[in-house]
Amino acid sequence: MELAIALPSSSSLRISAVSIRPEAAPYCSRNAPQQFRLPAYKVAELGALKSSHLLSSSNGFILSPIALSSTTSTTKHRRRFSIWACSEVGTAGSSDPFLSKVSQFKDAFWRFLRPHTIRGTALGSVSLVARALIENPNLIRWSLLLKALSGLLALICGNGYIVGINQIYDIGIDKVNKPYLPIAAGDLSVKSAWFLVLFLAVAGVLIVGLNFGPFISALYCLGLFLGTIYSVPPFRMKRYPVVAFLIIATVRGFLLNYGVYYATRAALGLPFEWSSPVAFITTFVTLFALVIAITKDLPDVEGDRKFQISTLATKLGVRNIAFLGSALLLINYVGAVLAAIYLPQAWLLERANYTKEAILAFYRFIWNLFYSEYIIFPFI
């Protein structure tokens, strides 16, 4: 167990939210003056903290230093957990109230965007653009860089709108499941959240409309529409597990890959056509997104049951859904291996009649696989 905190010079720490959750990433301000981690023996399970250790205040809680010195971990299980204390005191000692408010808003806005979803969107779009450029290296122009960056910005705006609108309509649930999110924690007002999601939606549509034409604009708006009906009453499709899974898999899987690849080829002056690698990765990540959709409710069972949100996790139980997600991942990877064996497009070396150039390309491909193993190793 680790306690991620930011300590000011004073003897106590004001925090906006405390959450215990497995292997979660911290959403604390990057501008906190002193950040460090305390080992397991210095802290206890959240439930072991006495009420005297948490003192309420207008902006959150005061975590007394005694909570760090008098509690010890007695848990029998060796699961790794993290207690994240998201600080509001990164600039609390600043003499400029405006800078303090700006810093607090920046921290809340970053948490509002759900950074882990941004990483997925950015990695997927960059990979698809890179693939299209690798397939057509003679058409690469530096003038396309600005267009590519504008496309990435539009995707981040759309992503921010979808996760933001979900937070607005899930405040009660998030106070149970995700109390570190800015609206649930009280760090961002509902009015400000509405302004942000409307701004992100309008900005994204304008960027796409001005740079990528009517077809990509229509795909973009379809993604926003699906993200809206997922969260917003009276639709609120997240109440229906199968529909919710299909929406997430469509938006995170198919629309992202197809739209980015289509837009990149159009920017290169090429008509759209599927290439075997792009068709493969689109199918693969769409099924992967389905697994994400199925397992994303596992940490939220408590809040979903309290607010009568029907999910497979609440119906079948955490254990069964965890096994189901693992089984689907296994099927996805086995399918990928079988595709490499049986699809005729995979036998490039034989199709090239084992020419010297084809053999050299095959050899380079083996080295690229070798490099990729080291690239993914730190994240295993």
N, C-alpha and C positions, 0 to 999 in steps of 0.2 A: 504494500500500500504506500502511496506517496501523497503528500499534501502539497499542492502547488499554490503558493501564496505570494503576495507582494506586500512587503512590510514597509511602512513609513518610519520616520524617526520616532514617532510616538510609541507608547507601550501597547497599543491595541490596533486592530485592523478592521476597518469598515469594509464589509463585503456586501455585494448585491444579491448573490445567490450561492447556495451551497448545494451540491449535488453529488451523490455517490453513484458511480456508474462504471461498468467494466470497460477498461481500455479506451476511455474517451479522450478526445483531444481537448486541450485547454482553450477556452475562449477569453482568456484574461487579456487585459490591455498590454500591448507590447511596450508601452511607455512607463510602466511601473518602475519606480526607482531602484528597487532591489528585488530580484526574483531568485528563489532557490527552492530546492526540494528537500523535504525532511524524510528520512527513512521510516520504515514501517514501525519500528519500536518506539518512535517518538509520538505517534498519533494512534487513535483508536477508531473503531467503527463509529459512524455518525451517531448511531443510537446510544453510544456510550458517553457522549458528551452531556454533561449535566446542564440543566437550564441556566445555572448561574454562569455558564461559560458563554452563552449567547445572549447578549443584551440588545433589546430592540432599539432602533433609532428611526429617525424620519426617513432616512435613505437606505435602510437595510438593517444590518446587524453589526454589533461589535463582538468580535471574537477575542475573548480574554486570553492573555498569555498563559493563564493557569491551565487552559485547555490543552496547551502544547506540552506542559510539564507534568501534569498529574494523571494523564490518561495513557494507557498502554493497550496494545492490541492483544486480545484474547481469543480471536477467532480460530477455530480448529481447522478451517479450510485454508488452503494455500492459494486460493484464486487471487489474481492480481486485480486490485481495484484502485481507483483514484478518486480523491475528494478534491474537487476543484473549487477554489474560492476566488470568484471573479471580482477583482478589486475595483473600487470606485475612488481609490485614493492615489492613483498614479500621479495626479497633479493637485492632490488635495492641499498640499503645502504651498502651492503656487500663489503668488501675490496677485495674479491676474485672473479674475473669475471667468473672463471670456475664454481664455486659453484652456481653463479647466473644463468648461462646458463643451468646447470644441473637441477636446480629447475624449471626454465621456461619450459624446455623440459618435465619434469615429469608432470607438470600441463597440458601442451598441449596434451601429450600422454594419460593422464587419460580422458580428454574431448573427445579425438579422439576415445576412446574405447566405448563411450556412456554408462556410468555406469548403467543407468536404465535397459539396455538390458542385462548387465552382471548379475544383480541381478535376473532377470527372468530365465536366463540360469542356474545359480547356484542353485536357489531354486528348479527348476524343476528336475535337475539331482540328487540333494541330496535327494529329496523326493522319487524318483524312486528307488534309491539305498537302502534307508532305508526300503522301502516296500519289496524289494526282500530279504533283510536280516531278516526282521520281519517274513516273510513267511518261512524262513529256518534258524532259530537261531542256530541250531546244526552245521551248516557249516561255521559259522563266524570264521575268523582267522585274527590276527593282521597283518599278512603278506599281506593281501589284501588292507591295508590302503594306501600304496604307489601307488598301481595300481589305486585305486579310485581317489587319488589326481592327478595322471597323466592324468586320463580321464577328470577330471574337468578342468585341465589346457588346454587340447586339445580343449575342448568345448569353453573355453574363447578365445583361439586363433582363432578358426573358427568364433566365434561371432565377434571378432575384425576385421577379414578379411572382413566379409560381410558388417558391418557398415562402415568400412574404405573405401572400394572400392566405396561405394555409395557416400561418401563425396567427393572423388576425381572427380567424374563425375557430382556432383551437386553443384559445387562451386558457380556458378552464382545464382542458386536458393537459396542456403543457405545464401548468403549475404543478401537476402531479408527475408527469413523465419527463419533462425537460425544463425544470425551473431555472436553468441557466440562460434560456433564450430571453432576449431583451424585453419583449412585451410581458411575458409571464413574470419576469424578475422586476418589472416596474422601471426599467431603464429606458424604455421607449414607449411613448404614449400611443394609443390607438390612432389618434388623429395624425400624428407624425408618421405612423406606419402606413396609413392610407395614402398620405402624400407621397411617400417613397414608392409604394407599389404602382400608383398611377403614373408617377414620373418615369419609373423604369419601363413600364409597358409602352408609354407614348414614345419615349426615347428609342426603345428597341425597334418599334414599328417604323419610325421615321428613318432610322439608320438603314434598315433593310430596304425600305421602299425607295430611298434615294440612291442606293448602291447596287441592288441585286435584282431588280425587276419584279413584275407582278407574280410570277409563279412562286419564287422563293418567299415573297411577302405573304402569299396565301398559305404556304406551309408554316411559316412563322406564326401567323395568326391562328392557324389550326392548333399549334402547340400551346399557345396562350389560352385558347378556348378549352382545350382538354384540361389544362392545369386549373382553369377557373371552375369548371363543373366538378372537378375532383374534390374541391374544398367548399364551394359556396352553396348555401341553401337556395332554392329548395332541391337542387340536384344532389349535391354532396355525395358524389359517387363513391367516396372512400368508405361509405357505409356498406357497400356491396363488394365483398372481397374479390370476386372474379373480375368485375368491371374495373375495380381499382388497379388490379394487377395489369390488366391489358392497357390501361391508360399510361401507367408508369413505363411499361415495356415499350409502348409505341413512342412516347416522347423521348425517353432516355436512350432507346435503342434505335429504332428504325428512322424516325424523323431526323434525329441529329446526324446520323451517318449519311443517309440519302441526301438530305438538304445540303450539308457541307460539301459533299463530293460533287453534287450537281452544280452548286454555286462556283466551286473552284474550276470545274471544266468550262463553265460558261465564261468565267473571267479570262480563261486561256483562249477563248474563241472556239471551243470545241463543243459539239453536240453531246448530249448525255448518252453514255452507254456503260453498262456494268462491266467491270473487270472482275476476273475470278477472285483476286485477293479482297477487293472491296465487297463483293457479294458474300464472301466467306465471313469477313469481320462483322458485317452488318447482321448476318444471321446469328453469329456467335454472341455478339454483345446484346442483341435483342433478347435472346434466351437468358443471358447473364442478367440483364435488367429485370427479367421476370423473377429470377431468384432473389435479387435485391428487393423487389416489390413484396415477395412472400415473406422474407426474413426481416424486413424493416420494422415490422410491428412487434417483434420479439421483446425489445426493451420497453414497449409501451403497454404491456398487458394490463398493468394495474390501473392506469388512467382510462384505457379503453373500456374496461369492465365497469368502472365507476360511472362513466358517461354513456354506457350502453352502446358503444361502437362495436359492431360485429366484425371481427377479423378471424382469419383462420387460427391465429395464435390464441384468441380467446375461446374459440370453439374446440380446437383439437389439442391445445396445450403447447407449451414452449418446446418440450422435448420432441414431440412428433413433428412440429414444423421445422425444428433444427435438422432432424433427420431427412425430412422432405427436401429442404434446401440443399443439403449435402448430396442427396441422390440426384437432384436435377443438375447440380454442377458436374457430378461424375458423368452423367449422360451427355452433357454438353461437351466435355473434354474427350470422351470416347468417340462422340460423333465427329469431332475435329480430326482425330487420328484416322478414323475410317474414311473421312473425306480426302485426306492426303493419300490414302492407299488406293481408293477406288475411282476417284474422279480422274478422267483422262487429262484434264488440264494440269494435274499435279506432276505428270511424267514429262517435264520439260526437257530433261536430258535425252530421253529416248526419242521424243518428238524432233529434237534437233539433230538426230542421227549421230550423236556422240562426237560432234565436231570439237575441235580444240577450244574454240571460243565458249561453247556450251560447257565443256568440262571445267574451264577456268571459272566460269560463272558459278558452277556448282560448288567448286572448292571455296570460292569467296563466300558463298551462302553458308557453308559449314562454319567458317570463321565468324560470320555475323551472328550465327546461333550461339557460338562460344562467347562472344562479347555480351550478348543479351542475357546470358545466364548470370554473369557478374553484375549486370545492371539491376536485375530484379532481386539478386541475393540479399541486399540490405533490407528489403521490405518483406522478406519471408518471415 
